[in-house]
Amino acid sequence: METTLNEHRNLRLNKKSREIIMDIAAYLFIILFMYTAANKLFTIKAFASTLAKSPLIGNLSMIVAWTIPLVEIAISLVLIFPQYRKIGMRACLLLMSIFTIYLSYMILAGSKLPCHCGGVISTMSWKQHICFNMGFIVLAITGLTTQKK
Amino acid sequence: MNRIKKAVFGVLVAGLAFSFSAFKTTNTKAIVTYYKTDMSYPEANDPRGYQYFSSDRCETGGSLCSAIWDLGTHPGPFIDGTPLPTSGVKMRLATAVEGHFE
């Protein structure tokens, strides 16, 4: 009984470790979002034309092309401030989930897939892209879990 | 104080990521994606049969749709349909994209 309790205690992270995990997750999201946002903003026409090919976005391509990088920047700014990181991390989780659901739908629906995604992940296939997103979803969940009291 | 330090570090990380991406994106004007519109020249590294288009024109199915080319001293293309110069250009390694021109 005592052994089990000790093992359980060892598995629990102390406050400092939890803070470090949250910080690392936040900085990784900041890097990802700021990098991809800049890339999208500086190639906004090409990005919009890629989105225009999507059956789910179509005519809204220009609006979506501006909205995505601006939302990414906004989330990064929220993540900068430690007191708002939990909100920022939830927003990260939501955004990455939306991206992943969209990509999965495109693959499962057998839609005419554009070949380019843009940004840091432009060299990835759509399936690799989903795996990449899943990694960041796990990261966001890990970050949020460490903040649970 | 700890929070201020973390926020300052966050600003630094964000600024670096944004500016690195901006620099990389704007500093690659001589590196351009061209689309293989004429499959009479099926080799990816053959500069013949390529044309420039500002938007994504690839569709799935097919062995070659586009590739990224280093234009060297040639000026960047500005008009859709501009053919790739056949000399003084170099295809960037492993940048050929499968599919076909629409």
gemmi code that builds the backbone of each chain (N, CA, C; Angstrom):
import gemmi

chains = {
    "A": [
        ("MET", (0.839, -1.210, 0.000), (0.000, 0.000, 0.000), (0.876, 1.264, 0.000)),
        ("GLU", (1.854, 1.232, 0.907), (2.751, 2.375, 1.022), (3.572, 2.560, -0.256)),
        ("THR", (3.986, 1.407, -0.826), (4.769, 1.443, -2.066), (3.960, 2.105, -3.184)),
        ("THR", (2.683, 1.703, -3.282), (1.812, 2.267, -4.308), (1.672, 3.774, -4.142)),
        ("LEU", (1.494, 4.192, -2.916), (1.349, 5.632, -2.656), (2.611, 6.395, -3.033)),
        ("ASN", (3.752, 5.798, -2.698), (5.030, 6.442, -3.035), (5.208, 6.554, -4.548)),
        ("GLU", (4.839, 5.441, -5.245), (4.953, 5.462, -6.709), (4.079, 6.556, -7.288)),
        ("HIS", (2.845, 6.652, -6.761), (1.900, 7.660, -7.236), (2.467, 9.066, -7.023)),
        ("ARG", (3.107, 9.243, -5.856), (3.670, 10.552, -5.530), (4.807, 10.903, -6.507)),
        ("ASN", (5.595, 9.851, -6.859), (6.714, 10.078, -7.767), (6.246, 10.482, -9.158)),
        ("LEU", (5.072, 9.939, -9.561), (4.560, 10.233, -10.898), (4.039, 11.666, -11.006)),
        ("ARG", (3.636, 12.224, -9.893), (3.097, 13.597, -9.905), (4.233, 14.584, -10.060)),
        ("LEU", (4.000, 15.559, -10.949), (5.045, 16.552, -11.191), (4.914, 17.690, -10.199)),
        ("ASN", (6.040, 18.219, -9.814), (5.966, 19.371, -8.917), (5.604, 20.633, -9.702)),
        ("LYS", (5.344, 21.708, -8.993), (4.850, 22.935, -9.614), (5.832, 23.481, -10.652)),
        ("LYS", (7.106, 23.412, -10.296), (8.149, 23.945, -11.179), (8.164, 23.194, -12.518)),
        ("SER", (8.107, 21.851, -12.440), (8.131, 21.030, -13.654), (6.916, 21.323, -14.525)),
        ("ARG", (5.760, 21.471, -13.873), (4.527, 21.742, -14.623), (4.623, 23.095, -15.327)),
        ("GLU", (5.209, 24.038, -14.625), (5.396, 25.373, -15.221), (6.314, 25.305, -16.439)),
        ("ILE", (7.380, 24.520, -16.291), (8.346, 24.394, -17.405), (7.668, 23.758, -18.620)),
        ("ILE", (6.871, 22.710, -18.386), (6.180, 22.039, -19.500), (5.247, 23.025, -20.201)),
        ("MET", (4.499, 23.789, -19.410), (3.573, 24.774, -19.993), (4.345, 25.834, -20.782)),
        ("ASP", (5.473, 26.286, -20.235), (6.279, 27.307, -20.920), (6.792, 26.787, -22.262)),
        ("ILE", (7.323, 25.559, -22.246), (7.856, 24.980, -23.494), (6.741, 24.859, -24.532)),
        ("ALA", (5.574, 24.355, -24.102), (4.437, 24.207, -25.024), (4.046, 25.569, -25.593)),
        ("ALA", (3.988, 26.573, -24.731), (3.595, 27.920, -25.174), (4.599, 28.474, -26.185)),
        ("TYR", (5.893, 28.334, -25.894), (6.901, 28.869, -26.821), (6.882, 28.131, -28.157)),
        ("LEU", (6.636, 26.817, -28.119), (6.571, 26.060, -29.377), (5.380, 26.522, -30.222)),
        ("PHE", (4.264, 26.787, -29.573), (3.094, 27.288, -30.316), (3.353, 28.696, -30.858)),
        ("ILE", (4.021, 29.521, -30.059), (4.347, 30.877, -30.521), (5.216, 30.796, -31.775)),
        ("ILE", (6.239, 29.929, -31.739), (7.126, 29.779, -32.906), (6.319, 29.299, -34.113)),
        ("LEU", (5.513, 28.269, -33.919), (4.728, 27.703, -35.032), (3.801, 28.741, -35.635)),
        ("PHE", (3.032, 29.401, -34.779), (2.013, 30.338, -35.274), (2.637, 31.596, -35.891)),
        ("MET", (3.659, 32.134, -35.266), (4.271, 33.357, -35.819), (4.972, 33.057, -37.138)),
        ("TYR", (5.631, 31.903, -37.206), (6.335, 31.526, -38.435), (5.338, 31.347, -39.582)),
        ("THR", (4.295, 30.570, -39.334), (3.341, 30.291, -40.417), (2.511, 31.535, -40.750)),
        ("ALA", (2.210, 32.349, -39.739), (1.434, 33.570, -40.000), (2.209, 34.516, -40.925)),
        ("ALA", (3.487, 34.701, -40.642), (4.307, 35.587, -41.486), (4.362, 35.054, -42.904)),
        ("ASN", (4.560, 33.753, -43.021), (4.629, 33.144, -44.351), (3.328, 33.346, -45.116)),
        ("LYS", (2.214, 33.162, -44.437), (0.911, 33.333, -45.098), (0.690, 34.789, -45.480)),
        ("LEU", (1.032, 35.706, -44.576), (0.795, 37.130, -44.852), (1.658, 37.629, -46.013)),
        ("PHE", (2.890, 37.121, -46.101), (3.770, 37.588, -47.174), (3.489, 36.911, -48.518)),
        ("THR", (2.678, 35.856, -48.500), (2.292, 35.207, -49.767), (0.769, 35.064, -49.798)),
        ("ILE", (0.111, 36.136, -49.381), (-1.341, 36.063, -49.162), (-2.116, 35.690, -50.430)),
        ("LYS", (-1.653, 36.170, -51.577), (-2.364, 35.871, -52.835), (-2.306, 34.381, -53.168)),
        ("ALA", (-1.115, 33.833, -53.044), (-0.938, 32.408, -53.342), (-1.705, 31.558, -52.330)),
        ("PHE", (-1.678, 31.994, -51.068), (-2.388, 31.253, -50.026), (-3.892, 31.271, -50.289)),
        ("ALA", (-4.412, 32.437, -50.669), (-5.849, 32.559, -50.953), (-6.228, 31.706, -52.160)),
        ("SER", (-5.362, 31.666, -53.155), (-5.701, 30.889, -54.352), (-5.716, 29.393, -54.049)),
        ("THR", (-4.860, 28.973, -53.107), (-4.881, 27.563, -52.690), (-6.182, 27.258, -51.952)),
        ("LEU", (-6.572, 28.173, -51.072), (-7.811, 27.970, -50.310), (-9.041, 27.988, -51.217)),
        ("ALA", (-8.968, 28.798, -52.276), (-10.107, 28.913, -53.197), (-10.435, 27.584, -53.847)),
        ("LYS", (-9.462, 26.694, -53.892), (-9.687, 25.383, -54.501), (-10.449, 24.443, -53.573)),
        ("SER", (-10.520, 24.807, -52.301), (-11.188, 23.935, -51.350), (-12.705, 24.062, -51.486)),
        ("PRO", (-13.412, 22.933, -51.568), (-14.874, 23.007, -51.691), (-15.547, 23.597, -50.464)),
        ("LEU", (-14.874, 23.521, -49.305), (-15.478, 24.051, -48.071), (-15.297, 25.561, -47.950)),
        ("ILE", (-14.312, 26.108, -48.624), (-13.998, 27.537, -48.458), (-14.423, 28.349, -49.687)),
        ("GLY", (-14.007, 27.901, -50.841), (-14.433, 28.505, -52.099), (-14.351, 30.013, -52.154)),
        ("ASN", (-15.515, 30.671, -52.237), (-15.566, 32.125, -52.425), (-15.069, 32.928, -51.215)),
        ("LEU", (-15.013, 32.274, -50.086), (-14.566, 32.979, -48.866), (-13.047, 32.964, -48.731)),
        ("SER", (-12.364, 32.532, -49.762), (-10.924, 32.288, -49.650), (-10.137, 33.499, -49.161)),
        ("MET", (-10.448, 34.686, -49.677), (-9.670, 35.865, -49.281), (-9.902, 36.202, -47.804)),
        ("ILE", (-11.154, 36.095, -47.365), (-11.465, 36.385, -45.953), (-10.738, 35.377, -45.050)),
        ("VAL", (-10.841, 34.104, -45.430), (-10.196, 33.051, -44.611), (-8.671, 33.223, -44.637)),
        ("ALA", (-8.145, 33.594, -45.817), (-6.686, 33.761, -45.949), (-6.162, 34.856, -45.021)),
        ("TRP", (-6.942, 35.890, -44.794), (-6.528, 36.951, -43.852), (-6.818, 36.547, -42.411)),
        ("THR", (-7.968, 35.873, -42.211), (-8.380, 35.542, -40.844), (-7.398, 34.576, -40.165)),
        ("ILE", (-6.979, 33.531, -40.900), (-6.131, 32.504, -40.275), (-4.828, 33.099, -39.707)),
        ("PRO", (-4.030, 33.823, -40.504), (-2.794, 34.359, -39.899), (-3.048, 35.367, -38.786)),
        ("LEU", (-4.129, 36.160, -38.915), (-4.411, 37.143, -37.863), (-4.801, 36.446, -36.555)),
        ("VAL", (-5.572, 35.356, -36.675), (-5.937, 34.585, -35.476), (-4.679, 33.957, -34.862)),
        ("GLU", (-3.795, 33.448, -35.724), (-2.554, 32.841, -35.226), (-1.715, 33.862, -34.458)),
        ("ILE", (-1.635, 35.074, -34.991), (-0.871, 36.125, -34.307), (-1.541, 36.481, -32.976)),
        ("ALA", (-2.881, 36.591, -33.009), (-3.614, 36.943, -31.784), (-3.376, 35.895, -30.697)),
        ("ILE", (-3.432, 34.620, -31.070), (-3.210, 33.549, -30.082), (-1.776, 33.612, -29.548)),
        ("SER", (-0.826, 33.876, -30.449), (0.581, 33.980, -30.008), (0.743, 35.102, -28.995)),
        ("LEU", (0.071, 36.229, -29.242), (0.167, 37.363, -28.318), (-0.416, 37.008, -26.951)),
        ("VAL", (-1.519, 36.234, -26.966), (-2.115, 35.806, -25.695), (-1.144, 34.876, -24.954)),
        ("LEU", (-0.478, 34.001, -25.716), (0.444, 33.033, -25.091), (1.681, 33.698, -24.484)),
        ("ILE", (1.998, 34.884, -24.978), (3.184, 35.597, -24.465), (3.038, 35.893, -22.975)),
        ("PHE", (1.824, 36.227, -22.570), (1.605, 36.624, -21.173), (1.261, 35.408, -20.305)),
        ("PRO", (2.121, 35.059, -19.334), (1.923, 33.845, -18.536), (0.544, 33.736, -17.879)),
        ("GLN", (-0.014, 34.869, -17.461), (-1.308, 34.786, -16.753), (-2.468, 34.398, -17.681)),
        ("TYR", (-2.259, 34.539, -19.015), (-3.331, 34.192, -19.957), (-3.013, 32.925, -20.759)),
        ("ARG", (-1.947, 32.232, -20.370), (-1.493, 31.080, -21.170), (-2.531, 29.964, -21.250)),
        ("LYS", (-3.302, 29.790, -20.184), (-4.302, 28.726, -20.186), (-5.350, 29.004, -21.267)),
        ("ILE", (-5.769, 30.273, -21.353), (-6.757, 30.650, -22.383), (-6.127, 30.457, -23.768)),
        ("GLY", (-4.879, 30.904, -23.887), (-4.173, 30.778, -25.164), (-4.022, 29.334, -25.588)),
        ("MET", (-3.721, 28.477, -24.623), (-3.518, 27.061, -24.932), (-4.830, 26.408, -25.361)),
        ("ARG", (-5.931, 26.846, -24.753), (-7.248, 26.324, -25.174), (-7.533, 26.757, -26.610)),
        ("ALA", (-7.181, 28.010, -26.921), (-7.377, 28.517, -28.281), (-6.513, 27.736, -29.277)),
        ("CYS", (-5.281, 27.413, -28.858), (-4.383, 26.593, -29.706), (-5.021, 25.249, -29.995)),
        ("LEU", (-5.528, 24.633, -28.917), (-6.147, 23.311, -29.054), (-7.326, 23.380, -30.018)),
        ("LEU", (-8.134, 24.431, -29.878), (-9.312, 24.598, -30.744), (-8.884, 24.794, -32.201)),
        ("LEU", (-7.929, 25.686, -32.422), (-7.484, 25.990, -33.788), (-6.851, 24.762, -34.449)),
        ("MET", (-5.983, 24.073, -33.725), (-5.339, 22.884, -34.296), (-6.372, 21.789, -34.559)),
        ("SER", (-7.384, 21.685, -33.691), (-8.436, 20.692, -33.903), (-9.217, 21.031, -35.166)),
        ("ILE", (-9.532, 22.318, -35.350), (-10.270, 22.734, -36.554), (-9.447, 22.407, -37.800)),
        ("PHE", (-8.160, 22.743, -37.770), (-7.285, 22.443, -38.914), (-7.295, 20.942, -39.219)),
        ("THR", (-7.168, 20.144, -38.151), (-7.071, 18.692, -38.334), (-8.378, 18.107, -38.858)),
        ("ILE", (-9.505, 18.590, -38.315), (-10.806, 18.100, -38.792), (-10.983, 18.464, -40.271)),
        ("TYR", (-10.583, 19.685, -40.622), (-10.683, 20.140, -42.017), (-9.842, 19.243, -42.936)),
        ("LEU", (-8.595, 18.988, -42.517), (-7.713, 18.145, -43.337), (-8.263, 16.729, -43.461)),
        ("SER", (-8.758, 16.186, -42.343), (-9.305, 14.832, -42.358), (-10.514, 14.763, -43.282)),
        ("TYR", (-11.359, 15.783, -43.201), (-12.549, 15.816, -44.062), (-12.125, 15.814, -45.531)),
        ("MET", (-11.130, 16.642, -45.850), (-10.671, 16.749, -47.236), (-10.147, 15.413, -47.756)),
        ("ILE", (-9.455, 14.685, -46.885), (-8.910, 13.384, -47.301), (-10.027, 12.345, -47.399)),
        ("LEU", (-10.860, 12.298, -46.367), (-11.925, 11.286, -46.344), (-12.967, 11.513, -47.432)),
        ("ALA", (-13.240, 12.805, -47.726), (-14.254, 13.115, -48.740), (-13.707, 12.903, -50.148)),
        ("GLY", (-12.395, 12.667, -50.221), (-11.772, 12.440, -51.532), (-11.865, 13.664, -52.412)),
        ("SER", (-11.860, 14.825, -51.786), (-11.958, 16.072, -52.544), (-10.712, 16.274, -53.399)),
        ("LYS", (-10.866, 17.144, -54.385), (-9.724, 17.499, -55.228), (-8.761, 18.300, -54.355)),
        ("LEU", (-7.681, 17.656, -53.946), (-6.791, 18.293, -52.977), (-5.755, 19.172, -53.664)),
        ("PRO", (-5.636, 20.407, -53.226), (-4.550, 21.228, -53.752), (-3.214, 20.635, -53.313)),
        ("CYS", (-2.190, 20.809, -54.112), (-0.898, 20.184, -53.799), (-0.092, 20.968, -52.767)),
        ("HIS", (-0.348, 22.270, -52.630), (0.475, 23.074, -51.737), (-0.322, 23.520, -50.514)),
        ("CYS", (0.366, 23.500, -49.372), (-0.285, 23.964, -48.142), (0.266, 25.304, -47.683)),
        ("GLY", (1.476, 25.609, -48.066), (2.085, 26.873, -47.647), (2.677, 26.789, -46.265)),
        ("GLY", (3.594, 27.694, -45.964), (4.177, 27.744, -44.636), (5.243, 26.688, -44.432)),
        ("VAL", (5.552, 26.498, -43.151), (6.641, 25.600, -42.771), (6.349, 24.153, -43.172)),
        ("ILE", (5.082, 23.844, -43.367), (4.684, 22.471, -43.635), (4.392, 22.239, -45.110)),
        ("SER", (4.869, 23.141, -45.954), (4.534, 23.046, -47.373), (5.099, 21.803, -48.046)),
        ("THR", (6.139, 21.240, -47.450), (6.738, 20.059, -48.076), (6.066, 18.767, -47.615)),
        ("MET", (5.128, 18.879, -46.684), (4.495, 17.664, -46.161), (3.311, 17.256, -47.016)),
        ("SER", (3.036, 15.952, -47.009), (1.807, 15.482, -47.645), (0.659, 15.786, -46.678)),
        ("TRP", (-0.543, 15.618, -47.144), (-1.682, 15.931, -46.273), (-1.740, 15.004, -45.069)),
        ("LYS", (-1.353, 13.743, -45.273), (-1.384, 12.803, -44.147), (-0.291, 13.151, -43.121)),
        ("GLN", (0.870, 13.532, -43.627), (1.944, 13.947, -42.709), (1.511, 15.201, -41.955)),
        ("HIS", (0.801, 16.065, -42.677), (0.294, 17.302, -42.104), (-0.626, 17.000, -40.914)),
        ("ILE", (-1.486, 15.979, -41.076), (-2.400, 15.597, -39.993), (-1.596, 15.094, -38.788)),
        ("CYS", (-0.588, 14.268, -39.052), (0.248, 13.742, -37.947), (0.941, 14.896, -37.212)),
        ("PHE", (1.436, 15.847, -37.986), (2.093, 17.029, -37.418), (1.114, 17.778, -36.506)),
        ("ASN", (-0.105, 17.986, -37.013), (-1.132, 18.673, -36.218), (-1.467, 17.897, -34.950)),
        ("MET", (-1.556, 16.561, -35.086), (-1.883, 15.733, -33.924), (-0.811, 15.900, -32.832)),
        ("GLY", (0.438, 16.005, -33.275), (1.532, 16.219, -32.325), (1.316, 17.500, -31.529)),
        ("PHE", (0.909, 18.553, -32.220), (0.676, 19.827, -31.535), (-0.599, 19.788, -30.682)),
        ("ILE", (-1.571, 18.974, -31.098), (-2.773, 18.817, -30.266), (-2.381, 18.146, -28.941)),
        ("VAL", (-1.556, 17.121, -29.045), (-1.079, 16.426, -27.837), (-0.303, 17.411, -26.948)),
        ("LEU", (0.492, 18.254, -27.597), (1.273, 19.252, -26.856), (0.342, 20.207, -26.092)),
        ("ALA", (-0.718, 20.661, -26.766), (-1.665, 21.577, -26.116), (-2.370, 20.890, -24.950)),
        ("ILE", (-2.768, 19.625, -25.174), (-3.444, 18.891, -24.100), (-2.489, 18.695, -22.919)),
        ("THR", (-1.230, 18.376, -23.235), (-0.230, 18.204, -22.169), (-0.074, 19.499, -21.374)),
        ("GLY", (0.032, 20.600, -22.101), (0.165, 21.899, -21.450), (-1.012, 22.198, -20.539)),
        ("LEU", (-2.219, 21.903, -21.027), (-3.422, 22.178, -20.237), (-3.526, 21.235, -19.039)),
        ("THR", (-3.149, 19.976, -19.243), (-3.225, 18.994, -18.158), (-2.318, 19.387, -16.988)),
        ("THR", (-1.152, 19.929, -17.327), (-0.226, 20.299, -16.251), (-0.758, 21.467, -15.414)),
        ("GLN", (-1.714, 22.188, -15.970), (-2.262, 23.339, -15.244), (-3.466, 22.980, -14.381)),
        ("LYS", (-3.908, 21.705, -14.508), (-5.058, 21.281, -13.703), (-4.669, 21.217, -12.246)),
        ("LYS", (-5.579, 21.695, -11.392), (-5.250, 21.683, -9.956), (-5.765, 20.413, -9.323)),
    ],
    "B": [
        ("MET", (7.948, 39.476, -11.240), (9.201, 39.632, -11.981), (9.408, 38.468, -12.936)),
        ("ASN", (9.116, 37.262, -12.387), (9.242, 36.053, -13.189), (8.325, 36.114, -14.411)),
        ("ARG", (7.116, 36.646, -14.182), (6.147, 36.760, -15.268), (6.635, 37.739, -16.330)),
        ("ILE", (7.228, 38.818, -15.878), (7.748, 39.823, -16.825), (8.860, 39.207, -17.672)),
        ("LYS", (9.726, 38.456, -17.020), (10.828, 37.789, -17.741), (10.274, 36.850, -18.799)),
        ("LYS", (9.257, 36.063, -18.407), (8.665, 35.117, -19.344), (8.009, 35.839, -20.512)),
        ("ALA", (7.329, 36.958, -20.212), (6.668, 37.729, -21.273), (7.696, 38.318, -22.235)),
        ("VAL", (8.788, 38.825, -21.680), (9.844, 39.405, -22.527), (10.443, 38.314, -23.426)),
        ("PHE", (10.670, 37.138, -22.834), (11.209, 36.027, -23.623), (10.212, 35.619, -24.717)),
        ("GLY", (8.930, 35.644, -24.370), (7.880, 35.319, -25.347), (7.875, 36.293, -26.513)),
        ("VAL", (8.021, 37.582, -26.203), (8.068, 38.615, -27.254), (9.275, 38.367, -28.163)),
        ("LEU", (10.378, 38.024, -27.529), (11.619, 37.753, -28.281), (11.431, 36.563, -29.227)),
        ("VAL", (10.863, 35.487, -28.696), (10.635, 34.277, -29.500), (9.689, 34.591, -30.655)),
        ("ALA", (8.599, 35.302, -30.342), (7.606, 35.644, -31.372), (8.240, 36.518, -32.460)),
        ("GLY", (8.986, 37.511, -32.029), (9.627, 38.425, -32.986), (10.615, 37.700, -33.880)),
        ("LEU", (11.392, 36.807, -33.273), (12.389, 36.055, -34.052), (11.708, 35.138, -35.070)),
        ("ALA", (10.682, 34.429, -34.626), (9.985, 33.501, -35.530), (9.354, 34.264, -36.687)),
        ("PHE", (8.712, 35.389, -36.375), (8.034, 36.174, -37.419), (9.052, 36.756, -38.395)),
        ("SER", (10.106, 37.353, -37.853), (11.065, 38.004, -38.752), (11.871, 36.987, -39.558)),
        ("PHE", (12.178, 35.840, -38.964), (12.893, 34.798, -39.715), (12.036, 34.318, -40.886)),
        ("SER", (10.746, 34.095, -40.614), (9.844, 33.643, -41.673), (9.686, 34.715, -42.754)),
        ("ALA", (9.533, 35.967, -42.311), (9.382, 37.077, -43.266), (10.627, 37.207, -44.134)),
        ("PHE", (11.801, 37.109, -43.489), (13.060, 37.210, -44.223), (13.173, 36.086, -45.238)),
        ("LYS", (12.845, 34.871, -44.801), (12.961, 33.699, -45.673), (11.987, 33.810, -46.847)),
        ("THR", (10.786, 34.312, -46.572), (9.763, 34.399, -47.628), (10.105, 35.486, -48.634)),
        ("THR", (10.514, 36.652, -48.138), (10.760, 37.770, -49.062), (12.127, 37.679, -49.736)),
        ("ASN", (13.003, 36.879, -49.138), (14.360, 36.788, -49.676), (14.524, 35.649, -50.671)),
        ("THR", (13.412, 35.102, -51.120), (13.493, 33.957, -52.036), (12.844, 34.299, -53.369)),
        ("LYS", (13.012, 35.554, -53.793), (12.362, 35.966, -55.033), (12.961, 35.274, -56.261)),
        ("ALA", (14.251, 34.883, -56.165), (14.861, 34.203, -57.307), (14.569, 32.705, -57.262)),
        ("ILE", (13.877, 32.274, -56.218), (13.504, 30.870, -56.087), (12.002, 30.799, -56.338)),
        ("VAL", (11.621, 30.238, -57.454), (10.225, 30.352, -57.891), (9.659, 28.979, -58.260)),
        ("THR", (8.371, 28.813, -57.984), (7.689, 27.587, -58.400), (7.222, 27.728, -59.843)),
        ("TYR", (7.591, 26.772, -60.656), (7.136, 26.721, -62.049), (6.313, 25.456, -62.248)),
        ("TYR", (5.366, 25.542, -63.175), (4.468, 24.413, -63.435), (4.807, 23.761, -64.770)),
        ("LYS", (4.854, 22.435, -64.754), (5.165, 21.700, -65.989), (3.879, 21.641, -66.810)),
        ("THR", (3.779, 22.527, -67.763), (2.551, 22.606, -68.565), (2.662, 21.776, -69.839)),
        ("ASP", (3.882, 21.446, -70.237), (4.068, 20.690, -71.475), (4.821, 19.399, -71.144)),
        ("MET", (4.069, 18.304, -71.153), (4.688, 17.033, -70.764), (5.448, 16.373, -71.921)),
        ("SER", (5.688, 17.136, -73.000), (6.584, 16.626, -74.052), (7.998, 16.521, -73.479)),
        ("TYR", (8.210, 17.247, -72.395), (9.511, 17.197, -71.710), (9.241, 16.679, -70.298)),
        ("PRO", (9.130, 15.360, -70.155), (8.636, 14.811, -68.873), (9.622, 14.854, -67.704)),
        ("GLU", (10.899, 15.057, -68.000), (11.874, 15.051, -66.906), (11.694, 16.294, -66.029)),
        ("ALA", (11.665, 16.089, -64.729), (11.462, 17.213, -63.799), (12.588, 18.236, -63.898)),
        ("ASN", (13.813, 17.744, -64.096), (14.951, 18.678, -64.113), (15.235, 19.259, -65.497)),
        ("ASP", (14.333, 19.006, -66.455), (14.450, 19.614, -67.787), (13.687, 20.947, -67.755)),
        ("PRO", (14.380, 22.066, -67.935), (13.689, 23.363, -67.798), (12.659, 23.646, -68.898)),
        ("ARG", (12.689, 22.858, -69.934), (11.701, 23.072, -71.002), (10.318, 22.584, -70.547)),
        ("GLY", (9.283, 23.262, -70.991), (7.919, 22.846, -70.681), (7.375, 23.406, -69.383)),
        ("TYR", (8.147, 24.261, -68.741), (7.688, 24.880, -67.488), (7.156, 26.294, -67.739)),
        ("GLN", (6.140, 26.674, -67.005), (5.630, 28.050, -67.059), (5.357, 28.540, -65.638)),
        ("TYR", (5.427, 29.845, -65.486), (5.163, 30.453, -64.176), (3.675, 30.795, -64.035)),
        ("PHE", (3.119, 30.504, -62.883), (1.765, 30.955, -62.531), (1.781, 31.386, -61.069)),
        ("SER", (1.135, 32.509, -60.787), (1.189, 33.043, -59.421), (0.345, 32.229, -58.449)),
        ("SER", (-0.668, 31.545, -58.970), (-1.521, 30.781, -58.059), (-1.258, 29.284, -58.213)),
        ("ASP", (-1.772, 28.520, -57.266), (-1.584, 27.074, -57.293), (-2.435, 26.468, -58.412)),
        ("ARG", (-1.790, 25.807, -59.348), (-2.511, 25.250, -60.493), (-2.411, 23.733, -60.543)),
        ("CYS", (-2.019, 23.119, -59.446), (-1.838, 21.672, -59.451), (-3.125, 20.935, -59.123)),
        ("GLU", (-3.260, 19.773, -59.735), (-4.343, 18.868, -59.381), (-3.735, 17.503, -59.125)),
        ("THR", (-4.467, 16.685, -58.361), (-3.920, 15.363, -58.037), (-3.967, 14.445, -59.254)),
        ("GLY", (-3.107, 13.462, -59.263), (-3.030, 12.502, -60.370), (-1.965, 12.939, -61.360)),
        ("GLY", (-1.012, 12.084, -61.561), (0.059, 12.443, -62.499), (1.393, 12.434, -61.800)),
        ("SER", (2.433, 12.403, -62.584), (3.766, 12.236, -62.007), (4.472, 13.551, -61.708)),
        ("LEU", (4.100, 14.604, -62.434), (4.813, 15.871, -62.233), (3.893, 17.060, -62.477)),
        ("CYS", (3.829, 17.926, -61.504), (3.025, 19.146, -61.671), (3.910, 20.385, -61.617)),
        ("SER", (4.719, 20.467, -60.577), (5.526, 21.677, -60.435), (6.872, 21.352, -59.802)),
        ("ALA", (7.742, 22.316, -59.880), (9.048, 22.184, -59.221), (9.544, 23.591, -58.905)),
        ("ILE", (10.439, 23.668, -57.950), (10.979, 24.967, -57.562), (12.325, 25.159, -58.251)),
        ("TRP", (12.477, 26.322, -58.872), (13.686, 26.607, -59.644), (14.408, 27.833, -59.102)),
        ("ASP", (15.708, 27.739, -59.109), (16.560, 28.881, -58.763), (16.891, 29.584, -60.075)),
        ("LEU", (16.431, 30.833, -60.200), (16.590, 31.539, -61.473), (17.964, 32.171, -61.657)),
        ("GLY", (18.801, 32.046, -60.651), (20.148, 32.611, -60.772), (20.084, 34.116, -60.990)),
        ("THR", (20.650, 34.578, -62.103), (20.678, 36.020, -62.352), (19.466, 36.502, -63.154)),
        ("HIS", (18.605, 35.568, -63.557), (17.411, 35.976, -64.313), (16.455, 36.745, -63.396)),
        ("PRO", (15.738, 37.730, -63.925), (14.748, 38.411, -63.081), (13.558, 37.493, -62.835)),
        ("GLY", (12.879, 37.705, -61.729), (11.718, 36.877, -61.391), (10.587, 37.096, -62.374)),
        ("PRO", (9.748, 36.090, -62.585), (8.616, 36.257, -63.503), (7.503, 37.054, -62.830)),
        ("PHE", (6.814, 37.880, -63.561), (5.719, 38.661, -62.973), (4.383, 38.376, -63.652)),
        ("ILE", (4.451, 37.775, -64.850), (3.219, 37.534, -65.602), (2.975, 36.029, -65.712)),
        ("ASP", (1.729, 35.642, -65.461), (1.369, 34.230, -65.604), (1.634, 33.767, -67.031)),
        ("GLY", (2.162, 32.571, -67.156), (2.423, 32.007, -68.474), (3.855, 32.208, -68.945)),
        ("THR", (4.646, 32.958, -68.150), (6.046, 33.178, -68.529), (6.802, 31.849, -68.498)),
        ("PRO", (7.453, 31.472, -69.606), (8.209, 30.207, -69.575), (9.483, 30.325, -68.753)),
        ("LEU", (9.909, 29.201, -68.228), (11.160, 29.170, -67.462), (12.338, 29.324, -68.424)),
        ("PRO", (13.286, 30.208, -68.121), (14.470, 30.304, -68.983), (15.147, 28.929, -69.073)),
        ("THR", (15.671, 28.615, -70.239), (16.230, 27.264, -70.420), (17.714, 27.173, -70.061)),
        ("SER", (18.325, 28.325, -69.768), (19.729, 28.263, -69.345), (19.934, 29.147, -68.116)),
        ("GLY", (20.946, 28.812, -67.361), (21.272, 29.609, -66.171), (20.302, 29.407, -65.021)),
        ("VAL", (19.517, 28.332, -65.090), (18.582, 28.044, -64.001), (18.895, 26.653, -63.446)),
        ("LYS", (18.491, 26.452, -62.208), (18.805, 25.186, -61.561), (17.616, 24.740, -60.721)),
        ("MET", (17.221, 23.489, -60.905), (16.091, 23.000, -60.108), (16.554, 22.706, -58.684)),
        ("ARG", (15.771, 23.123, -57.718), (16.122, 22.830, -56.321), (15.835, 21.356, -56.055)),
        ("LEU", (16.747, 20.744, -55.352), (16.650, 19.302, -55.107), (15.356, 18.934, -54.379)),
        ("ALA", (14.759, 17.835, -54.817), (13.574, 17.246, -54.157), (12.416, 18.222, -54.015)),
        ("THR", (12.209, 19.075, -55.016), (11.091, 20.016, -54.925), (9.995, 19.699, -55.948)),
        ("ALA", (10.216, 18.648, -56.747), (9.188, 18.284, -57.734), (7.947, 17.799, -57.000)),
        ("VAL", (6.800, 18.311, -57.452), (5.532, 17.957, -56.812), (4.727, 17.079, -57.767)),
        ("GLU", (4.215, 15.986, -57.230), (3.399, 15.085, -58.058), (2.060, 15.725, -58.376)),
        ("GLY", (1.407, 15.241, -59.417), (0.127, 15.788, -59.820), (0.194, 16.143, -61.292)),
        ("HIS", (-0.699, 17.002, -61.708), (-0.616, 17.484, -63.081), (-1.147, 18.900, -63.151)),
        ("PHE", (-0.696, 19.636, -64.154), (-1.160, 21.004, -64.334), (-2.623, 20.958, -64.761)),
        ("GLU", (-3.438, 21.797, -64.175), (-4.889, 21.733, -64.414), (-5.274, 22.024, -65.882)),
    ],
}
model = gemmi.Model(1)
for chain_id, residues in chains.items():
    chain = gemmi.Chain(chain_id)
    for i, (resn, *xyz) in enumerate(residues, 1):
        res = gemmi.Residue()
        res.name, res.seqid = resn, gemmi.SeqId(i, " ")
        for name, pos in zip(("N", "CA", "C"), xyz):
            atom = gemmi.Atom()
            atom.name, atom.element = name, gemmi.Element(name[0])
            atom.pos, atom.b_iso = gemmi.Position(*pos), 0.0
            res.add_atom(atom)
        chain.add_residue(res)
    model.add_chain(chain)
structure = gemmi.Structure()
structure.add_model(model)
structure.setup_entities()
